[in-house]
């Protein structure tokens, strides 16, 4: 019997109470189901992975498309799904609130709001507005029962503003505005990660894996509560596809498909649900 949305949300909150867990990022229903079968405890959508699967660049799909995608992911798995909801698909707090309400209705267990504007001349929302946007997202979630975890994201390290003190200040403000979990994608040194964990305690911290020298055990030792990989799994899949297709186009060789999973094995993976 499928797990209810309420139970998924309760399970997700429980995961944040102690320890460290990996939150891999599927880009469609098939990859979500495969990850579930591997024993992961929760999943997170990836804006980049989804965009690429539709033939678009990251941050160029509509709220309507993302809402439909999130609903499909949630229906495909019994695991809790955390939504990469980008910047809420609106600049103003009221617009963010309206879109977050739509996101909650998809069945997600968590939803992140970032402070990136998409404008290279002013890549982050001004602090006051960024906090108002986070507070609006919190209110929208609470109006629907409050079961969805709100993740506050500071994108400074991804937009050319790698200031750890400023990042911590923003994350602190987002926590005060109602974020349940904090996330600063792009931080990668042990020192920066440890500083974020310390300054935001006891709030759980999400880290995007970008440093090959750090393992799950190493991040757990730093106090990280959850680890995501963003579009890395999607890029890995696309990398194998492009390599094999390029070899076929350039040389006429089928050697690049030698590592393909057998048809029967793929069918068996999807017959288990």
Buried (B, 14 or more C-beta within 10 A) or exposed (E): EEEEBEEBBBBBBEBBEEEBBBBBBBBBBEBBBBBBEEEBBBBBBBBBBBBBBEEBEBEEBEBEBBBEBBBBBBEBBBBBBBBBBBBBBBBEBEBBBBBBBBBBEBBBBBBBBBBBBEEEEEBBBEEEBBBBBBBBBBBBBEEEEBBBBBBBBBBBBBBEBBEBEBBBBBBBBBBEBBBBBBBBBBBBEBEBBBBBBEBBEEBBBBBBBBBEEBEEEEBBEBBBBBBBBBBBBBBEBBEBEEEBEEBBEEEEEEEBBEEEEEEEEEEEBEEEE
